[in-house]
């Protein structure tokens, strides 16, 4: 390679690194955007009998977070639902439901179809998307549209679009609780910057032959998102579990060479992570915990700042993003452009 | 080995085989039991603002089925929730909720704690369990107790206790629709017997080095349960996905040596399975579809009888149970007693 070529050829992972580093400022912008709409959103959430979350990939992980947020912060029943299933298979009446559709691109066929179907069956609709010009954004009036404000995301593994979508969803779930929302909007970006700057949050799982991610409560979303990052950057099958479900049998499937990454957001989650770490280590696996606990029974513990459970995923996902990036580099892969993946996934509309 | 020893030593998998074969009669008994309680259960379901399902392992897969059943057949919002999380982490008020706790043994610490917590916070409670004498069964009056009627289950991989719990949950979800429930109670056991007797439903995945299971809608539960069976009998990590979520990126993680098992319960699910089969085969994986479709784009198609979507999991799970059993035997493992697994899982109560 000539010196000139070396100068202009971007290093593998440069996009993902840049986008990871942008997260604090982008999350701050996302919070500001949703805070400005909190009044109107609060009315919708308050009126909802229940809430259905539509999302795929990283937006699906974010939806898992949102289920917890709606349950815990708004005392409103919430669940994720398959967009394809809602759009094309079932014809449930949705009067009284608030449907929240989450999509980075805002162009996913199934999310669009599900959002339209939901509204035609009587649901209120809020869209959460990065692109104000997308088809999804155009489905609703401005008051029902919450923007990631992540800027363009070029690396295939979503990082800043994931954490900004968390901010949007927290904003919707806490829209009737201005003090709680203001606190998160102020504190979370700074805490994220602190974790990103902290070299001690680095996780080395480059030696592992397979991976399992788990998390409980708010941290379940971190486990799901961590598994997606590892699948994307390493092209390996990675299962994710609720930690207590993992303990219930599936822990038996780990072995020497498995890296088990356990995230938690509260003392019960930490306790479950510790049990899972001990059990997995007993079977030869390498174990890593990510939490604010002072101590851990895992081989390696990444300590994040102690925060309310609903803030923890903003911090806990950062070491997993970096672990997926680093493991790809060690294997000679470019995390920015995993083989066979593109930024927008399209699923054909179902035939009869 | 002496001739005498050979005569008395049971063949590997004999318990699992016997219990799989018992399923039609046991499911018929479960239906009869829940039909007898339909009036009282119907009042509870009708009064519920939303329904929360508590289950772990195979009872968790059954809970995934129940979420669909409550949504589709009772038009009631439903979601699974981590028992540990409900019991020990969050303090949501649950007035207006119906909590359905599913547990084969009825002795799981976290399910018991969650069921008690749910009731103390105002929820109605229904328990679904195999054991009328269990601590869980004793929590409620007879009208709120639905029994698997599976008899004793000795093989560690749950088969008859899974399908009988499906019958109980369908019975609760359809408790206000006697005609629909009567139809299922009559037809499903016979159809199960037909599938069990049909040698063409045999799946050979013994050569695979790793596995992925997926399903959509009602069949999502089949994917989850199939993954648990394979994890249990082969001690391998096996991920399960909603089929449309699998298509959204995770399909990239399959490779030569992966067996991808795709279940569906309606034409949209079949369409998604076909897309997933084509994409996975393109990456070198071996693909199997299980559905009532006449044709499939997978390497191997297991055709089950055409039935309403909510019946499909009773039939679709049978080939996966047998596949897990057969793959273990080929590998010289005994599916009845997987290494390191026991029938009742206990999770320590969380400390502070």
Interface residues (C-beta under 8 A of the other chain):
Chain A: X49 X50 X52 X56 X57 X60 X67 X71 X72 X75 X77 X78 X79 X81 X82 X83 X84 X85 X88 X89 X90 X92 X93 X97 X110 X210 X212 X216 X217 X220 X228 X231 X232 X235 X236 X237 X238 X239 X240 X242 X243 X244 X245 X247 X248 X249 X250 X252 X253 X254 X255 X258 X266 X267 X268 X269 X271 X272 X275 X283 X309 X338 X339 X340 X341 X345 X347 X348 X350 X351 X352
Chain B: X49 X50 X52 X56 X57 X60 X67 X71 X72 X75 X77 X78 X79 X81 X82 X83 X84 X85 X88 X89 X90 X92 X93 X97 X110 X210 X212 X216 X217 X220 X228 X231 X232 X235 X236 X237 X238 X239 X240 X242 X243 X244 X245 X247 X248 X249 X250 X252 X253 X254 X255 X258 X266 X267 X268 X269 X271 X272 X275 X283 X309 X338 X339 X340 X341 X345 X347 X348 X350 X351 X352
